Structures are given as structure tokens and as C-alpha cells.
Amino acid sequence: MPMANLCVCAIVFISESMPTLMNDRLSYEEKKDLPDSMFGLPERREYPMPDAAHVRAAEAYFRYCPDHLKPRLARAILAKAKEYGVDVRSHVVLAAAGEV
């Protein structure tokens, strides 16, 4: 009987943590309300980086950025990473920013 209670608790814990993971995604309204300074490419309002999780996402999606914009985006990622205490490990991002 105690084992059954343990399993139920684990399921509840996992299901309660799921909304936290899903809320890392910005809604259209949240993105619309962000100032241009929160974007890696403000003129296009792409690569929002209002927090550390989004800096990591911008690093992960860097490869999809047009080549001619990569240096600007890389510098923005590094600036926001420094602000939020994120360690950027992508050699591609570091190279594009002229850090390697």
C-alpha cells in the first residue's frame, strides 16, 4: 500500500512541474509587450531574450539566423548571457561574435 501512494505522489509532482516547463514559451501578447532591447535582432523582433532560458534558446536556434545577421545576433546573445549569468558554449556563436 505505501508503494502505491509513492507512485501517485510522483505522478502529481511530474504533472505539476509540466506547466512550469511549458510556460518558458512566450505568448504572442508577451512577445508583443517586450521592448526592442530584449530581442537579439530588434529590427526584426526576433530572438527574444527576456531571461536566461531564452538566451539559451537563442544560442540553440542561432544556426537558423541569416548569415549576414549572425555577427549582430552573436554579440547580442553574448551581451544578454553576461547580463543573466549564462555560459555560452557554442563555438559558432563565439566565432561569429569575434570571441574566438
Backbone bond lengths (Angstrom), bond angles and torsions (degrees), N, CA, C in turn:
res aa  C-N    CA-C-N  psi(-1)  N-CA   C-N-CA  omega(-1)  CA-C   N-CA-C  phi
1 M - - - 1.442 - - 1.529 112.40 -
2 P 1.330 120.66 -44.96 1.464 119.65 178.66 1.523 112.78 -59.82
3 M 1.327 117.14 -33.00 1.457 120.30 -179.69 1.526 110.77 -64.43
4 A 1.311 117.93 -38.39 1.462 121.41 178.58 1.521 110.52 -62.49
5 N 1.333 117.08 -40.75 1.460 120.00 178.18 1.526 111.48 -64.74
6 L 1.310 116.83 -36.90 1.456 121.56 178.60 1.524 110.63 -62.76
7 C 1.309 117.54 -43.41 1.461 121.25 179.78 1.517 111.36 -65.17
8 V 1.317 117.91 -40.46 1.458 121.83 179.02 1.519 110.03 -62.90
9 C 1.329 116.78 -41.94 1.465 120.54 178.85 1.511 110.90 -62.71
10 A 1.325 117.14 -39.97 1.455 120.62 -179.75 1.520 110.93 -64.86
11 I 1.311 116.93 -40.05 1.459 120.74 178.88 1.520 110.21 -65.71
12 V 1.303 118.08 -42.37 1.465 121.89 178.44 1.516 109.91 -63.16
13 F 1.326 117.06 -43.78 1.461 121.13 -179.94 1.526 110.42 -60.13
14 I 1.332 116.91 -46.37 1.456 120.61 -179.49 1.514 110.61 -64.21
15 S 1.326 117.76 -43.65 1.462 119.38 -177.63 1.525 111.19 -69.25
16 E 1.326 118.22 -31.29 1.463 119.53 177.22 1.521 111.43 -72.26
17 S 1.333 118.33 -28.84 1.460 120.18 -179.03 1.526 112.18 -80.50
18 M 1.302 118.75 -20.75 1.452 121.35 -177.77 1.522 113.44 -59.94
19 P 1.345 120.61 -44.96 1.457 118.50 178.77 1.529 112.16 -60.25
20 T 1.312 117.93 -32.42 1.457 120.82 178.16 1.526 109.90 -62.05
21 L 1.322 116.51 -42.54 1.452 119.65 178.95 1.521 111.00 -67.76
22 M 1.305 117.55 -40.41 1.450 121.28 -177.28 1.525 111.68 -72.00
23 N 1.329 119.11 -26.25 1.453 121.56 -178.18 1.520 113.39 -75.78
24 D 1.333 118.20 -2.45 1.457 120.18 175.95 1.520 111.35 -70.28
25 R 1.305 117.17 -16.20 1.462 121.51 179.49 1.528 108.87 -85.27
26 L 1.325 116.11 133.27 1.463 120.58 179.46 1.522 110.11 -80.80
27 S 1.308 115.92 137.91 1.456 119.96 173.89 1.531 108.26 -77.60
28 Y 1.298 115.99 168.64 1.473 120.77 176.99 1.521 110.16 -58.03
29 E 1.333 116.49 -44.10 1.469 120.76 -178.96 1.530 111.47 -64.23
30 E 1.349 117.05 -42.49 1.467 120.57 179.27 1.529 110.58 -63.64
31 K 1.324 116.02 -42.23 1.463 120.34 179.77 1.528 110.35 -66.10
32 K 1.317 116.30 -40.65 1.466 121.48 -179.69 1.529 111.15 -62.48
33 D 1.334 116.53 -34.13 1.460 121.37 -177.20 1.530 113.89 -81.25
34 L 1.321 118.28 -10.59 1.457 120.61 -179.72 1.525 110.74 -72.06
35 P 1.329 117.17 141.85 1.470 118.94 174.65 1.529 109.57 -71.71
36 D 1.320 116.46 156.96 1.466 121.16 -179.89 1.523 112.07 -54.90
37 S 1.318 117.21 -31.40 1.471 120.98 -177.16 1.528 113.01 -65.45
38 M 1.309 118.36 -12.26 1.464 122.00 179.50 1.525 112.54 -88.16
39 F 1.317 117.43 -1.60 1.461 121.11 -176.33 1.519 110.95 -105.89
40 G 1.318 115.68 143.37 1.453 120.93 176.10 1.517 111.44 -66.73
41 L 1.322 116.25 -35.71 1.461 122.70 174.92 1.526 107.53 -123.05
42 P 1.330 117.01 82.60 1.469 120.17 -172.45 1.523 114.63 -61.53
43 E 1.336 117.44 -33.45 1.463 119.39 -178.78 1.526 111.76 -66.80
44 R 1.325 116.60 -23.28 1.464 121.90 177.59 1.531 112.09 -106.40
45 R 1.337 116.07 -6.55 1.476 123.50 -176.08 1.535 110.32 52.35
46 E 1.333 114.73 47.79 1.458 121.88 177.85 1.525 109.49 -117.54
47 Y 1.315 116.02 156.53 1.457 124.70 -179.86 1.538 111.12 61.53
48 P 1.343 116.51 62.81 1.467 118.80 177.31 1.524 110.89 -64.92
49 M 1.332 116.94 139.22 1.462 121.35 -179.09 1.530 110.44 -137.69
50 P 1.352 117.02 65.07 1.469 119.52 179.41 1.527 113.62 -79.91
51 D 1.339 117.65 -7.86 1.463 120.83 -178.71 1.533 109.60 -158.29
52 A 1.325 115.70 175.89 1.470 121.53 -176.93 1.527 112.29 -60.09
53 A 1.309 117.72 -39.90 1.469 120.43 -179.13 1.527 111.14 -61.01
54 H 1.318 116.47 -38.25 1.462 119.67 -179.31 1.534 111.81 -76.98
55 V 1.313 117.80 -26.22 1.466 120.24 173.03 1.527 108.70 -65.12
56 R 1.324 116.37 -43.71 1.464 120.25 177.67 1.531 110.85 -63.25
57 A 1.327 116.71 -37.91 1.466 120.44 178.24 1.529 110.40 -66.14
58 A 1.328 117.29 -41.41 1.469 120.48 178.02 1.526 110.15 -61.76
59 E 1.327 116.68 -39.75 1.464 120.57 176.88 1.530 109.98 -62.47
60 A 1.322 116.87 -43.28 1.464 121.55 -178.56 1.532 112.20 -66.60
61 Y 1.332 117.54 -35.42 1.469 121.92 -177.72 1.522 112.92 -94.11
62 F 1.317 117.58 5.85 1.457 122.72 -177.46 1.525 112.08 -53.81
63 R 1.310 117.53 -37.27 1.469 121.47 -176.19 1.529 112.97 -62.40
64 Y 1.331 117.52 -19.64 1.461 120.67 -179.58 1.526 112.73 -87.15
65 C 1.302 117.16 -6.09 1.458 121.91 179.95 1.536 109.35 -72.39
66 P 1.334 117.93 140.05 1.470 119.11 175.31 1.533 110.50 -57.95
67 D 1.319 116.31 141.82 1.467 121.69 -174.74 1.525 113.60 -54.09
68 H 1.316 117.56 -40.96 1.464 119.39 -176.74 1.534 113.00 -70.14
69 L 1.336 118.01 -15.00 1.468 121.91 179.07 1.532 113.01 -101.60
70 K 1.318 116.83 -8.68 1.468 120.64 -175.66 1.529 114.10 -58.43
71 P 1.336 120.21 -42.88 1.472 118.09 179.11 1.532 112.86 -60.35
72 R 1.317 117.03 -41.36 1.470 120.92 179.56 1.523 111.01 -66.12
73 L 1.336 116.65 -44.55 1.461 120.49 178.69 1.526 110.72 -64.78
74 A 1.315 117.39 -41.41 1.468 120.54 179.87 1.525 111.00 -60.36
75 R 1.332 117.49 -43.49 1.466 120.43 178.30 1.530 111.10 -64.57
76 A 1.329 116.82 -37.66 1.470 120.56 178.34 1.526 110.68 -66.55
77 I 1.320 116.96 -41.55 1.469 121.15 178.00 1.523 109.94 -60.61
78 L 1.329 116.96 -45.80 1.467 120.33 -179.42 1.531 111.65 -64.61
79 A 1.320 117.05 -38.64 1.468 120.02 178.86 1.524 111.11 -65.02
80 K 1.325 116.37 -45.90 1.469 119.71 179.30 1.530 110.71 -68.69
81 A 1.325 116.77 -35.82 1.467 120.25 178.31 1.526 110.04 -61.43
82 K 1.304 116.65 -42.02 1.467 120.44 177.97 1.530 110.53 -63.89
83 E 1.316 116.04 -41.83 1.476 121.32 179.65 1.524 111.99 -61.78
84 Y 1.338 117.15 -39.21 1.466 121.34 -176.07 1.532 113.85 -99.58
85 G 1.320 117.57 0.26 1.459 120.33 179.20 1.515 114.38 74.78
86 V 1.325 116.73 33.56 1.468 121.86 -179.53 1.523 108.53 -97.35
87 D 1.321 116.57 135.93 1.460 122.61 178.04 1.524 108.56 -92.13
88 V 1.328 116.98 108.01 1.466 121.49 178.94 1.524 108.09 -80.70
89 R 1.320 116.51 122.91 1.466 121.52 -176.05 1.517 113.22 -110.62
90 S 1.311 117.60 -11.83 1.456 120.47 -177.18 1.522 110.46 -68.91
91 H 1.333 115.32 117.70 1.462 119.99 177.75 1.524 111.04 -65.01
92 V 1.318 116.57 -28.91 1.467 120.92 179.16 1.528 109.90 -67.23
93 V 1.324 117.31 -44.53 1.467 121.16 178.60 1.529 109.89 -66.01
94 L 1.314 116.83 -45.37 1.466 120.73 -179.74 1.531 111.11 -61.85
95 A 1.319 116.85 -41.70 1.468 120.98 179.11 1.525 111.31 -65.85
96 A 1.321 116.97 -42.89 1.455 120.36 -179.98 1.527 112.02 -63.53
97 A 1.324 116.22 -30.34 1.460 121.19 178.75 1.526 111.78 -84.25
98 G 1.337 116.84 -4.76 1.455 121.00 -179.10 1.517 113.19 78.73
99 E 1.328 116.74 23.64 1.475 121.48 -177.91 1.523 112.95 -92.89
100 V 1.337 117.81 -10.18 1.465 119.64 -177.99 1.519 109.95 -116.71
